[in-house]
Amino acid sequence: MPSDAEIENVAEIEKHKNTALARDSGTTAGASETDLSRRAFLKETIAGGAALIAVQSRAAAVTQQFGGSAKPPSRTQGGELIDLNIRDASELVRQRKVSPVELTHACLAQIEKLNPTLNAFITVTAESAVAEARAAETEIHRGKWRGPLHGIPIALKDLFDTAGVRTTAGSGVFKDRVPTEDAEVVRRLKAAGAVFLGKTNMHEFAFGGSSLVTYFGGVHNPWERAHIAGGSSGGSAAAVAGRLCYGALGSDTAGSIRQPAAFCGIVGLKPTYGLVSARGVIPLSWSLDHVGPLARTVGDVTLLLQAIAGYDPEDTASVSMKIPDYTAALRMSTAPFRLGIAREFFFESLDPEIERAMNQALPVLAKLTAGIKDVAISASTQEQLRSTVRLAEAYAYHAKMMAATPGLYQPETLARLRPGADVDTVTYIQARRELEHTRRTIGQIFQTVDLLITPTSPILPPAIAEFPGDRNGSVDFVNRNIRNTSPFDVYGWPTISVPCGFSSSGLPIGIQISGALGQDAAVLQLAHAYEQATDWHTRKPLGIG
């Protein structure tokens, strides 16, 4: 059972609540007051933090921990530990050149340094993370390496149930909720040997795209602290981009993995609907919720997907399908792929800098494949369908809690949930039937193309100052923010956002690659090829170490 210090959130709950407005305005006048026992532990275990993080200076410790034969990685192999991707860190761990304990200490030091301003984590499980890392170290030393996630520190969006560790969904309603069982994906990650650093901040109950509407104060973008990180998986995206963890899990009902990934300059995958279990995940809309990974490279996202994908007989939405070797797919040629560009709807009213980035990305993709052609897809009618289903299902989950404790919800969330009472049975059933029909028929577009290319978002990440009243944002922001992502939650297609450029002010831009149901490997394959043909994924925010 985790200690009391682990169950406490990174800053005092009431202080988060009372100072959220000041903090979300983009000011950084002092870190939030952290739990004293946790801070004391971190300071003790991360003493000499630079020595723990800097790869060159750990030779003696590493050699002692791994039997005297290992050599520390050089700076040319990744510089500081926090800059390693999962694949490279995993290989060093497997070869016993780097310890999982070192990786964990490096992440905890980064959390200690940056979380007061990014506010990416709600709960940091420092003590149990170090214990898990030591257990992984022992297993690996005994020759029991479990695979590429063994000993790798990751984070979980705070709507994945974790036995014995508070799971809040970013809400005061669940501020004291401690599950007794792990979500299925958490169980699978534990089996893979991953180390859990804690639970990341999020838009309350995943019902929004700013990650400002949260009981624990809004999330800030690592590339520009005065801008939003996106949502609802904003904390996961900010934590990955800020090198607070090596990867994270998020959820996506209208774009909540891909949009923050684009806003934070990382990779975010929404897998095929039903490929990854959602059992033990606090729902927004059962018919639309997808669980997926966020990381700094396509290869890392692939490793995470490999661990969590697969049929779950206890999840009613889970679909039994063959799980390929996703990593092997990355090595296959993309030359045969036929690409489709859905200019109508998806390319309309783009920010000029996003349009420029797309115009630069498309020729690169054309060279990697058999070519690009324009295609038409009826996306404009999907938002009303998705909105109806989501609203009815969200209300069904929250109705009793709203009646019992309305004051524990953020006012913006309550205002969004209550109209669900007006969705009658006939309207919901008709919408649900249309959703199933759409998923069965919309895939006909892949008779002439293999993959679809669109911008992830038509807008750049807005400044937090643009959310002075309703922290969900203006009607224009809400509509445009998820315009390019939400149709794919209706379709259920696998869809990934990959970095494809930056604005003149240094804000990240993402490109979206989508495939037919079950074609997650093809989506990853092209995303990886594009990533390797560019250098966008190699850049990192200033001031994060």
C-alpha positions in Angstrom: 0.0 0.0 0.0 1.5 3.4 -0.9 2.3 5.8 1.9 0.2 8.8 2.8 2.7 11.0 1.0 2.0 9.2 -2.3 -1.7 9.6 -2.0 -1.4 13.3 -1.5 -1.5 15.4 -4.6 1.5 17.5 -5.7 0.1 20.6 -4.2 -2.4 21.0 -1.4 -5.9 20.5 -2.8 -7.4 23.7 -1.5 -4.4 25.7 -2.6 -4.8 24.4 -6.1 -8.5 25.2 -6.1 -8.1 28.7 -4.6 -5.1 29.7 -6.7 -6.0 28.1 -10.0 -7.1 31.3 -11.7 -3.8 33.1 -10.9 -1.7 30.1 -11.9 -3.6 29.5 -15.1 -3.0 33.1 -16.2 0.5 32.1 -17.1 2.3 33.5 -14.1 5.0 31.5 -12.4 5.5 33.5 -9.3 6.6 30.6 -7.0 6.0 26.9 -6.9 3.0 25.4 -5.3 3.6 24.0 -1.8 4.3 20.3 -2.1 3.7 17.7 0.5 6.6 18.0 3.0 7.3 14.3 3.5 7.4 13.7 -0.3 9.6 16.7 -0.9 12.0 15.5 1.9 12.1 12.0 0.3 12.8 13.4 -3.1 15.5 15.7 -1.9 17.1 12.8 -0.1 16.9 10.3 -2.9 17.9 12.9 -5.6 20.7 14.4 -3.7 23.3 15.4 -6.2 20.6 15.4 -8.9 23.0 16.5 -11.6 25.2 13.6 -10.8 22.3 11.2 -11.0 21.1 12.6 -14.3 24.4 13.2 -16.1 25.3 10.0 -17.8 29.0 10.3 -17.7 29.2 10.8 -13.9 27.5 7.5 -13.0 30.1 5.0 -14.1 31.1 3.7 -10.7 27.5 3.4 -9.5 26.4 1.6 -12.6 29.3 -0.8 -12.6 28.7 -1.7 -9.0 25.0 -2.2 -9.5 25.5 -4.4 -12.5 28.4 -6.6 -11.5 31.4 -4.6 -12.6 31.2 -5.3 -16.4 28.9 -2.4 -17.6 30.1 0.8 -19.0 27.9 4.0 -18.7 26.5 5.3 -22.0 28.3 8.3 -23.4 26.7 11.7 -24.0 26.6 10.9 -27.7 24.2 8.2 -26.9 21.5 10.5 -25.7 23.1 13.1 -23.5 21.2 13.2 -20.2 19.0 10.3 -19.2 15.8 12.2 -19.5 16.6 12.8 -23.2 16.7 9.1 -24.1 13.7 7.7 -25.9 12.1 4.5 -24.6 13.8 2.3 -27.2 17.3 3.5 -26.4 16.8 3.6 -22.6 15.4 0.1 -22.7 18.4 -1.2 -24.6 20.8 0.3 -22.1 18.7 -1.2 -19.3 18.7 -4.6 -21.0 22.5 -4.4 -21.4 22.8 -3.4 -17.7 24.6 -0.2 -18.7 21.9 2.0 -17.0 19.8 1.1 -14.0 16.0 1.5 -13.9 16.6 3.2 -10.6 18.7 5.9 -12.3 16.0 6.4 -14.9 13.4 6.8 -12.2 15.5 9.2 -10.1 16.1 11.3 -13.3 12.4 11.6 -13.9 11.6 12.3 -10.3 14.2 15.1 -10.4 12.6 16.5 -13.5 9.2 16.4 -11.8 10.5 18.2 -8.8 12.0 20.8 -11.0 9.2 21.4 -13.5 5.9 20.2 -12.1 5.3 23.4 -10.0 5.1 25.4 -13.3 3.7 22.8 -15.7 1.3 21.2 -13.2 1.4 18.0 -15.3 1.0 15.6 -12.3 -1.7 15.4 -9.8 -0.2 12.6 -7.8 3.5 11.6 -7.7 4.1 8.0 -6.4 7.8 8.6 -5.7 8.4 5.9 -3.1 6.6 3.1 -4.9 8.2 4.1 -8.2 11.7 3.7 -6.7 10.6 0.4 -5.2 9.4 -0.8 -8.6 12.6 0.4 -10.2 14.7 -1.5 -7.7 12.6 -4.7 -8.3 13.1 -4.3 -12.0 16.8 -3.8 -11.5 17.0 -7.0 -9.5 15.0 -9.0 -12.0 17.2 -7.8 -14.9 20.4 -8.6 -13.0 19.1 -12.1 -12.6 18.5 -12.4 -16.3 14.8 -12.0 -16.2 14.3 -9.1 -18.6 10.6 -8.9 -19.4 10.8 -6.7 -22.5 11.3 -3.1 -23.7 9.2 -1.5 -21.0 10.9 -3.3 -18.2 12.2 -0.6 -15.8 11.0 2.3 -17.9 9.2 5.1 -15.9 5.9 6.1 -17.4 2.8 8.1 -16.3 -0.9 7.5 -16.4 -3.7 10.0 -17.1 -5.6 10.3 -13.8 -8.7 8.4 -15.0 -7.0 5.0 -15.1 -7.8 3.0 -12.0 -4.7 2.2 -9.9 -5.2 -0.1 -6.9 -4.3 1.7 -3.8 -3.5 5.0 -5.5 -6.0 7.8 -5.8 -7.7 8.2 -9.2 -9.5 11.6 -9.5 -10.4 12.2 -13.2 -9.3 15.8 -12.4 -12.4 16.3 -10.2 -13.3 17.3 -6.7 -16.0 14.6 -6.9 -13.3 11.9 -6.9 -10.6 13.7 -4.9 -10.6 11.0 -2.3 -11.4 8.0 -4.6 -8.9 5.1 -4.2 -9.6 2.1 -6.4 -9.1 -1.4 -5.2 -8.3 -2.8 -8.7 -6.1 -1.8 -11.6 -7.5 -0.9 -15.0 -6.7 -3.6 -17.5 -4.1 -1.6 -19.3 -2.4 -0.8 -16.0 -2.3 -4.5 -15.3 -0.7 -5.2 -18.7 1.9 -2.5 -18.2 2.8 -3.9 -14.8 3.2 -7.3 -16.4 5.6 -5.6 -18.9 7.6 -4.3 -16.0 6.9 -0.6 -16.4 7.6 1.8 -13.5 4.7 4.1 -12.6 5.7 7.6 -11.6 2.2 8.8 -10.9 -1.1 10.2 -12.3 -1.3 13.1 -14.7 -3.5 16.2 -14.6 -6.5 16.4 -17.0 -9.6 18.3 -18.1 -12.2 17.3 -15.5 -13.8 13.9 -16.5 -12.2 14.3 -19.9 -15.0 16.6 -21.0 -13.0 19.4 -22.7 -9.9 20.3 -24.6 -8.0 22.9 -22.6 -7.0 21.0 -19.5 -7.8 24.2 -17.6 -11.1 23.0 -16.1 -9.6 20.8 -13.3 -9.9 20.7 -9.6 -6.1 20.8 -9.4 -5.3 23.8 -11.5 -4.7 24.0 -15.2 -1.8 22.4 -17.2 0.8 24.6 -18.9 2.5 23.9 -22.2 6.2 23.1 -21.9 7.0 24.9 -25.2 5.4 28.1 -23.9 4.1 28.1 -20.3 1.6 30.8 -21.0 -0.2 28.6 -23.5 -2.5 25.6 -23.0 -1.2 22.0 -23.4 -4.5 20.8 -24.9 -6.8 18.2 -23.6 -8.2 16.4 -22.1 -4.9 14.4 -21.8 -3.0 17.7 -21.3 -1.0 16.5 -18.3 0.2 13.3 -20.0 1.3 15.4 -23.1 3.0 18.0 -21.0 4.8 15.4 -18.9 6.1 13.6 -22.0 7.2 16.8 -23.7 8.8 18.1 -20.6 10.8 14.9 -20.0 9.1 14.2 -16.7 8.5 10.7 -18.0 9.4 8.5 -21.0 5.8 7.8 -22.1 2.2 8.1 -20.8 -1.3 6.8 -21.4 -4.2 9.0 -22.3 -7.8 8.7 -23.5 -9.4 10.0 -26.7 -13.2 10.6 -27.2 -12.9 13.6 -29.6 -9.2 14.1 -29.9 -7.9 14.1 -26.3 -4.7 12.2 -27.2 -3.9 13.6 -30.6 -4.7 17.3 -29.9 -2.5 17.7 -26.8 0.2 15.6 -28.6 0.1 18.1 -31.5 0.0 21.1 -29.1 3.0 19.7 -27.1 5.1 18.6 -30.1 5.0 14.8 -29.3 3.4 11.7 -30.8 -0.1 10.6 -29.8 -1.9 7.5 -31.1 -5.7 6.8 -30.9 -5.8 3.1 -31.7 -8.7 1.3 -33.5 -11.8 1.3 -31.4 -11.8 -1.8 -29.2 -8.2 -2.7 -29.8 -7.2 -1.5 -26.3 -9.3 -2.3 -23.2 -11.1 0.6 -21.5 -12.1 -1.5 -18.5 -11.2 0.3 -15.3 -11.0 3.7 -17.1 -13.4 6.4 -15.9 -15.6 6.9 -18.9 -16.8 10.0 -20.8 -18.7 8.1 -23.5 -18.5 4.3 -23.7 -19.2 4.2 -27.4 -16.4 6.7 -28.3 -13.7 6.3 -25.7 -10.3 5.1 -26.9 -7.2 4.4 -24.8 -3.8 5.1 -26.3 -0.2 6.0 -25.7 1.7 9.3 -25.9 5.5 9.5 -26.3 8.3 11.4 -28.0 8.7 9.1 -30.9 6.6 6.8 -33.1 8.8 3.9 -32.0 8.1 4.5 -28.4 4.3 4.8 -29.0 4.6 1.4 -30.8 6.3 -0.2 -27.8 3.5 1.0 -25.5 0.8 -0.1 -27.9 2.3 -3.6 -28.1 2.0 -4.0 -24.4 -1.6 -2.8 -24.0 -3.3 -4.0 -27.2 -5.4 -7.2 -27.1 -8.8 -8.6 -26.4 -10.3 -8.2 -23.0 -13.4 -10.5 -22.5 -14.6 -8.4 -19.6 -14.7 -5.1 -21.7 -17.9 -5.0 -23.7 -16.3 -2.7 -26.3 -13.2 -4.9 -26.7 -12.8 -6.5 -30.2 -10.9 -9.7 -30.8 -8.4 -9.1 -33.6 -5.0 -10.3 -34.5 -2.2 -8.4 -32.8 0.8 -8.1 -35.1 4.4 -7.3 -34.2 4.0 -3.5 -34.5 7.7 -2.9 -34.1 8.5 -5.2 -37.0 6.0 -3.2 -39.1 8.1 -0.1 -38.7 10.9 -1.7 -40.7 8.7 -2.4 -43.7 8.7 -0.2 -46.8 6.0 2.5 -47.2 6.5 2.7 -50.9 3.3 0.8 -51.8 1.0 3.1 -49.7 -1.5 5.2 -51.6 -2.3 8.4 -49.7 -5.5 10.4 -49.6 -5.8 14.1 -48.8 -9.2 15.2 -47.5 -8.9 18.8 -48.3 -12.6 19.6 -48.0 -13.5 20.1 -44.3 -10.1 19.2 -42.8 -8.0 21.8 -44.6 -10.6 24.6 -44.4 -9.7 27.8 -42.4 -6.3 26.6 -41.3 -4.0 28.9 -39.4 -1.6 30.1 -42.1 1.4 28.6 -40.3 -0.3 25.2 -40.1 -1.1 25.4 -43.8 2.6 26.2 -44.5 3.7 23.2 -42.4 1.3 20.9 -44.2 2.5 22.2 -47.6 6.0 21.3 -46.5 5.0 17.9 -45.1 3.0 16.6 -48.1 5.9 16.4 -50.6 7.9 14.4 -48.0 5.1 11.9 -47.6 4.7 11.7 -51.4 8.4 10.7 -51.8 7.9 8.0 -49.1 4.9 6.4 -50.8 3.2 5.6 -54.1 1.7 9.1 -54.3 -1.1 11.3 -53.0 -4.5 12.0 -54.4 -7.4 14.1 -53.2 -10.4 12.3 -51.7 -13.7 13.3 -50.3 -15.1 12.2 -47.0 -18.4 13.3 -45.4 -17.0 14.5 -42.1 -19.2 17.6 -41.6 -22.2 15.6 -40.4 -20.4 13.5 -37.8 -20.0 16.1 -35.0 -23.8 16.2 -34.2 -23.9 12.4 -34.1 -20.9 12.2 -31.8 -22.2 15.0 -29.6 -25.5 13.3 -29.1 -24.0 10.0 -28.2 -21.4 11.5 -25.9 -23.8 13.8 -24.1 -26.3 11.0 -23.4 -23.7 8.6 -22.2 -21.8 11.1 -20.1 -25.1 12.1 -18.4 -25.9 8.5 -17.7 -22.6 8.0 -15.9 -22.9 11.3 -13.9 -26.6 11.7 -13.2 -26.6 10.3 -9.7 -23.4 12.1 -8.7 -24.6 15.4 -10.1 -27.8 15.1 -8.1 -26.0 14.2 -4.9 -22.9 16.5 -5.0 -23.3 19.2 -7.8 -21.0 21.6 -5.9 -18.0 19.2 -6.3 -18.0 19.6 -10.0 -16.3 22.5 -11.8 -19.1 24.8 -13.0 -18.1 24.5 -16.7 -18.3 20.7 -16.5 -21.7 20.8 -14.8 -23.0 23.1 -17.5 -21.9 20.6 -20.2 -23.3 17.6 -18.5 -26.8 18.8 -17.5 -28.2 19.1 -21.1 -27.7 15.3 -21.4 -31.0 15.0 -19.4 -32.8 16.3 -22.5 -31.5 13.6 -24.9 -34.5 11.2 -25.0 -34.3 7.5 -25.5 -35.4 7.5 -29.1 -32.9 10.2 -30.1 -30.0 8.3 -28.4 -31.0 4.9 -29.9 -31.2 6.4 -33.4 -27.8 8.2 -32.9 -26.2 5.0 -31.6 -27.6 3.0 -34.6 -26.3 5.6 -37.0 -22.9 5.5 -35.3 -22.7 1.7 -35.9 -23.8 2.2 -39.5 -21.1 4.9 -40.1 -18.4 2.7 -38.7 -19.4 -0.1 -41.1 -19.7 2.0 -44.2 -17.2 4.9 -44.0 -14.3 2.6 -44.6 -15.2 2.3 -48.2 -12.8 5.2 -48.8 -9.9 2.8 -48.3 -10.8 1.0 -51.6 -8.8 3.7 -53.4 -6.3 4.8 -50.8 -4.5 3.1 -47.9 -4.1 6.0 -45.5 -5.6 9.4 -45.0 -3.6 12.6 -44.3 -5.0 15.7 -42.5 -3.7 18.4 -40.1 -4.2 17.3 -36.5 -5.6 20.7 -35.6 -6.6 23.8 -37.6 -5.4 26.1 -34.8 -2.2 26.6 -32.8 -2.3 26.2 -29.0 -4.0 29.3 -27.6 -2.7 31.4 -24.8 -4.2 30.7 -21.4 -5.1 34.4 -21.3 -7.7 33.7 -24.0 -9.8 31.8 -21.5 -10.8 34.5 -19.1 -14.3 33.3 -18.3 -15.4 29.9 -19.5 -12.2 27.8 -19.2 -13.6 25.4 -21.8 -12.9 28.3 -24.2 -15.1 30.2 -26.7 -17.6 28.5 -29.0 -15.2 29.1 -31.8 -12.3 27.4 -30.0 -14.4 24.4 -28.9 -15.7 23.9 -32.5 -12.3 24.3 -34.2 -10.2 22.6 -31.5 -11.7 19.1 -32.2 -12.9 19.6 -35.7 -10.2 17.5 -37.3 -9.9 14.9 -34.6 -13.5 14.1 -33.5 -14.7 12.4 -36.8 -12.1 9.7 -36.3 -13.6 8.8 -32.9 -16.9 8.3 -34.7 -15.3 6.2 -37.4 -13.2 4.2 -34.9 -10.2 4.3 -37.2 -6.6 4.2 -35.9 -5.2 7.8 -36.0 -1.9 9.2 -35.0 -0.5 12.8 -34.6 3.1 13.3 -35.4 5.1 16.6 -35.2 5.5 18.3 -38.6 6.8 21.8 -37.7 6.6 24.9 -35.5 5.1 28.3 -35.8 7.3 31.4 -36.0 6.8 31.8 -32.3 7.9 28.3 -31.6 4.6 26.5 -31.0 4.4 22.9 -32.2 2.2 21.7 -35.2 1.0 18.2 -35.8 0.1 16.1 -38.9 -2.5 13.4 -38.6 -2.3 10.0 -40.3 -5.4 7.7 -40.3 -6.1 4.2 -41.5 -8.9 1.6 -41.8 -10.2 -0.3 -38.8 -7.5 -2.7 -37.6 -4.7 -1.1 -39.7 -2.8 0.4 -36.8 0.4 -1.1 -38.0 0.2 0.7 -41.4 -0.5 4.0 -39.6 2.5 3.5 -37.4 4.6 2.5 -40.3 4.0 5.7 -42.3 4.3 7.8 -39.2 7.6 6.3 -38.4 8.9 6.8 -42.0 7.9 10.5 -42.0 9.4 11.0 -38.5 12.7 9.5 -39.7 12.7 11.7 -42.8 12.4 14.9 -40.7 13.9 16.2 -37.5 10.9 17.7 -35.8 10.9 14.9 -33.1 14.5 15.7 -32.1 13.7 19.2 -30.8 12.8 19.9 -27.2 11.4 22.9 -25.3 13.8 25.4 -23.9 14.4 25.5 -20.2 13.5 21.9 -19.4 17.1 20.7 -18.8 
